[in-house]
Amino acid sequence: MKPQDGQDAKAGIRDVRIRGSRLLLRALQPSEIEEEWRAMVTADPMVIAELPEEAGFKARLQRSGHLEDGWLDLAIDLDGVSIGRIRTFVPPGRALPPGTFELGIELREKARNQGYGREALALLTDWLFEHAAALGSRGVNRSRQCGDANGLPASRLDARRIADRVRP
């Protein structure tokens, strides 16, 4: 059964590559993993609530490009260079309902305020709906829940509003 036919896609999708008009969301290359760790260690403490354990963080990034158990890490690639990272994740101590994904994004300072974050969020959100049986998302500013004239569940409607809001 395909994820879009209702299977819980958190079980596993391999080799995720998502192309947009300017960006490619792709697996991190081995040489980029250390750079991601350095960015994490030197990040503003207001941005990183708690520094993860180094070996576990690097092991997770080695599996990037694979959606497993709600976790997916992807490089945000602009013209062959990683300008940041976007991910789905499962918060510690809290299971997510099937079809729900927490999202996180980090952009290098020089890549901010140019619409790359919006494009990356829209690309990933659309991909989650189309390929990973997404019904909703969390971790991005959510609009209030309400019904839809087309009969979409409120959680999917909210996530679609997020995607519409972040599109350039």
BELDA-V860305 format. One record per backbone hydrogen bond with DSSP energy under -1.0 kcal/mol. CO is the residue of the C=O (numbers start at 1). NH is the residue of the N-H. If there is no record, write none. Layout:
co & nh
CO & NH
CO & NH
This chain:
co & nh
2 & 5
2 & 7
3 & 6
8 & 11
9 & 12
10 & 69
13 & 67
18 & 25
23 & 20
24 & 77
25 & 18
26 & 75
29 & 32
32 & 36
33 & 37
34 & 38
35 & 39
36 & 40
37 & 41
38 & 42
44 & 47
44 & 48
53 & 57
54 & 58
55 & 59
56 & 60
57 & 61
58 & 62
60 & 63
61 & 64
63 & 66
65 & 16
67 & 13
68 & 71
71 & 68
72 & 88
73 & 65
74 & 86
75 & 26
76 & 83
77 & 24
78 & 81
81 & 78
83 & 108
84 & 76
85 & 106
86 & 74
87 & 104
88 & 72
91 & 94
97 & 100
99 & 135
99 & 136
101 & 138
102 & 89
104 & 87
106 & 85
108 & 111
109 & 112
115 & 119
116 & 120
117 & 121
118 & 122
119 & 123
120 & 124
121 & 125
122 & 126
123 & 127
124 & 128
125 & 129
126 & 130
127 & 131
128 & 132
128 & 134
136 & 101
138 & 103
148 & 151
153 & 157
154 & 158
155 & 159
156 & 160
157 & 161
158 & 162
159 & 163
160 & 164
161 & 165
162 & 166
163 & 167
